[in-house]
């Protein structure tokens, strides 16, 4: 039997949003049992909030967006990934922008923040989502499967037509130790030719060579942390998106999946287990 958790103390971080490019002040605060992960706009009258749950997902264009009570939060997946891997059930995220800070483009800073704050076990039992049969969502040749497994495991196959990347495969047991070492430091990746198009769409305005890995037809424009950093970041993303369903136990097998399919799986599980 597992019990719910929260942070032991509050911790703050200041940075810029990946897509918005604006300064962001964020504080992670302990929360009571059954609060869940809640984003609170502490810069707006009444401090409106939106709960990080699958039912509140409204967009998956280049990031995962949730919306409720007249506010939205986007690019939440890197922070949510750290919450999921470290087993955080309850936290208030006080924030003065629509987007968490990008930090270095990975979950590394968020893992460090949670570790610094410490984790507190509460006296309320956790209601885990335990995969008890096969679940599948697909879109053409892209899919995500969930099958029973005693733990939380993600296997991901990334297929990219660019010869520099090609096919990458990653398979990790998601627990705090493995996640911190093998997945959390993997950063967001962009193709140089797409960067200007993104900016014309009002996206990627906070992206720099310090928080995004960029490649072109000649090669990588900055140094990789792992030879297969792309697929590791894909795993980071799906771990974050699945947290929108709750704390899950199962083996998730994904091929060419992105935020759209990840959150479709999260919505399916949320509907099935969180009625």
C-alpha positions in Angstrom: 0.0 0.0 0.0 1.4 3.4 -1.1 0.7 6.7 0.6 0.3 10.1 -1.0 3.2 12.6 -0.9 3.9 16.3 -1.1 6.9 18.5 -0.7 8.5 19.0 2.7 9.1 22.7 2.1 8.5 25.3 -0.6 11.1 26.1 -3.2 11.3 28.8 -5.9 12.9 29.2 -9.3 13.1 32.1 -11.8 13.6 31.7 -15.5 12.1 32.3 -18.9 9.3 30.4 -20.7 10.4 28.3 -23.7 7.7 29.4 -26.0 6.6 32.7 -24.5 10.1 34.1 -23.9 8.9 36.0 -20.8 10.4 36.0 -17.3 8.7 33.5 -15.0 8.7 33.3 -11.2 7.6 29.9 -9.9 7.2 28.5 -6.4 6.5 24.9 -5.6 4.5 24.7 -2.3 3.4 21.7 -0.2 -0.3 20.8 -0.5 -2.7 18.7 1.4 -3.7 15.2 0.5 -6.1 14.9 -2.5 -5.1 18.3 -3.8 -3.2 16.9 -6.9 -0.9 19.1 -8.9 -2.5 22.5 -9.2 -1.1 25.6 -11.1 -2.0 28.9 -9.4 -1.7 32.2 -11.1 -0.6 34.3 -8.2 -0.2 37.4 -10.4 -4.0 37.5 -11.3 -6.9 38.8 -9.1 -8.4 35.9 -7.1 -5.4 33.7 -7.9 -7.3 31.4 -10.3 -6.0 27.9 -10.7 -6.1 25.0 -13.1 -5.6 21.4 -12.0 -3.1 19.3 -14.0 -5.4 16.5 -15.1 -6.1 14.9 -18.4 -9.7 16.3 -18.6 -8.2 19.8 -18.7 -5.9 19.3 -21.7 -7.0 21.7 -24.5 -4.0 21.7 -26.9 -0.9 19.7 -27.8 0.7 22.0 -30.4 4.5 21.7 -29.7 3.7 21.3 -25.9 0.9 20.2 -23.6 -1.6 22.8 -22.5 -4.2 22.6 -19.8 -7.0 25.1 -19.2 -9.7 25.9 -16.7 -11.2 28.8 -14.7 -10.4 31.2 -17.6 -6.6 30.5 -17.4 -4.3 28.2 -19.3 -0.8 26.7 -18.7 1.3 25.4 -21.4 4.6 23.5 -21.7 3.9 21.8 -18.4 5.3 18.4 -19.4 8.9 18.8 -18.1 7.8 19.8 -14.7 5.0 17.1 -14.7 7.6 14.5 -15.6 9.7 15.3 -12.5 6.5 15.2 -10.3 5.7 11.8 -11.8 9.1 10.2 -11.6 9.7 11.3 -8.0 6.2 10.2 -7.0 4.7 13.6 -6.0 1.0 13.5 -5.6 0.2 16.9 -4.3 1.8 20.3 -5.0 0.7 23.9 -5.5 2.7 25.5 -8.4 2.5 29.3 -7.8 3.4 31.0 -11.0 3.1 34.5 -12.6 3.0 33.4 -16.3 1.2 31.0 -18.6 4.3 28.8 -18.9 6.7 27.3 -16.4 10.4 28.3 -16.8 12.2 26.2 -19.4 15.4 26.0 -17.3 17.9 24.0 -19.4 15.2 22.4 -21.6 15.0 19.2 -19.5 13.6 18.1 -16.2 16.9 18.2 -14.4 16.4 21.5 -12.6 12.9 20.4 -11.5 14.2 17.2 -10.1 16.9 19.2 -8.2 14.2 21.6 -6.9 12.0 18.8 -5.6 15.0 17.0 -4.0 16.0 20.3 -2.3 12.5 20.8 -1.0 12.3 17.2 0.2 9.4 14.8 0.0 6.9 14.3 2.8 4.7 11.2 3.1 1.1 11.9 4.0 -1.3 9.7 6.0 -3.7 9.2 3.1 -3.5 6.2 0.8 -2.6 6.8 -2.9 -5.1 5.8 -5.5 -2.8 4.4 -8.1 -3.8 3.7 -11.7 -2.9 0.0 -12.1 -3.0 -1.2 -15.7 -4.9 -4.4 -15.7 -5.3 -5.1 -19.4 -4.1 -3.8 -22.8 -4.9 -0.2 -23.7 -4.0 1.2 -27.1 -4.3 4.6 -28.8 -3.0 5.1 -32.3 -2.8 7.6 -35.2 -1.7 5.9 -38.4 1.7 4.3 -37.7 2.0 6.1 -34.4 0.8 4.4 -31.2 1.0 4.1 -27.4 0.2 0.8 -25.7 -0.2 0.2 -22.0 0.1 -3.3 -20.6 0.2 -4.7 -17.0 3.6 -4.4 -15.3 4.7 -4.4 -11.6 6.2 -0.9 -11.7 6.4 2.0 -14.2 8.3 1.3 -17.4 8.5 3.2 -20.7 9.8 1.8 -24.0 9.9 4.3 -26.8 10.9 4.0 -30.5 11.6 7.3 -32.3 11.8 7.2 -36.1 13.1 10.4 -37.7 13.8 10.7 -41.4 16.9 12.9 -40.9 20.0 10.7 -41.3 21.7 12.3 -38.3 19.0 10.8 -36.0 17.3 7.9 -37.7 15.8 5.3 -35.4 16.4 5.6 -31.7 15.1 3.3 -29.0 14.9 3.7 -25.2 13.6 1.4 -22.5 13.7 2.6 -18.9 12.2 1.6 -15.5 10.9 5.0 -14.3 12.0 5.4 -10.7 13.8 8.4 -9.0 17.3 7.0 -9.4 17.0 5.9 -13.0 15.0 9.0 -14.1 17.5 11.4 -12.5 20.5 9.8 -14.2 19.2 8.6 -17.5 16.1 10.7 -18.5 15.8 13.9 -16.6 18.8 15.7 -18.2 17.6 15.0 -21.8 16.8 18.3 -23.5 14.3 19.6 -26.0 15.4 19.2 -29.6 14.7 21.4 -32.7 15.7 21.3 -36.4 17.3 24.6 -37.3 15.1 25.1 -40.4 12.0 24.9 -38.2 13.2 27.5 -35.6 12.2 30.6 -37.6 8.9 29.1 -38.6 8.1 28.5 -34.9 9.0 32.0 -33.9 6.7 33.4 -36.6 3.9 31.3 -34.9 4.8 33.0 -31.6 6.5 29.8 -30.3 10.1 29.1 -29.2 10.7 32.7 -28.2 12.6 31.7 -25.1 14.7 29.0 -26.9 18.5 29.4 -26.9 21.5 27.2 -27.5 21.6 26.7 -23.7 18.1 25.2 -23.4 17.5 23.6 -26.8 19.6 21.1 -28.8 19.6 22.2 -32.4 20.6 20.2 -35.5 20.9 21.0 -39.2 21.9 19.1 -42.3 25.6 19.4 -41.3 25.2 18.0 -37.7 24.5 19.0 -34.2 25.0 22.6 -33.4 25.7 22.0 -29.7 27.1 19.2 -27.6 24.8 16.3 -26.7 24.5 14.9 -23.2 23.7 11.4 -24.6 24.1 10.0 -28.1 20.4 9.2 -28.0 19.2 12.3 -26.3 16.2 12.7 -28.6 14.5 9.5 -27.6 15.3 10.1 -23.9 13.6 13.4 -24.1 10.6 11.7 -25.8 10.4 9.4 -22.8 10.7 12.4 -20.5 7.7 13.9 -22.3 5.5 10.9 -22.1 6.3 10.5 -18.4 5.1 14.0 -17.9 2.0 13.7 -20.1 0.9 10.4 -18.4 1.0 12.2 -15.0 -2.1 14.0 -16.1 -4.0 10.7 -15.6 -2.5 10.2 -12.1 0.2 8.0 -10.7 0.4 5.0 -13.0 1.7 1.4 -12.8 2.2 -0.3 -16.1 4.5 -0.7 -19.1 4.0 1.9 -21.8 5.2 1.1 -25.2 5.3 4.0 -27.7 6.3 4.4 -31.3 6.6 7.8 -32.9 4.3 9.3 -30.2 4.0 12.9 -29.3 2.0 15.1 -26.9 -1.2 14.4 -28.8 -1.1 10.6 -28.5 0.5 10.8 -25.0 -2.4 12.9 -23.7 -5.0 10.8 -25.6 -3.7 7.8 -23.5 -3.8 9.9 -20.4 -7.4 10.9 -21.1 -8.4 7.3 -21.8 -6.9 6.2 -18.4 -8.3 9.1 -16.6 -11.8 8.3 -17.9 -11.4 4.6 -17.1 -9.9 5.0 -13.6 -10.8 8.4 -12.3 -14.6 8.6 -12.8 
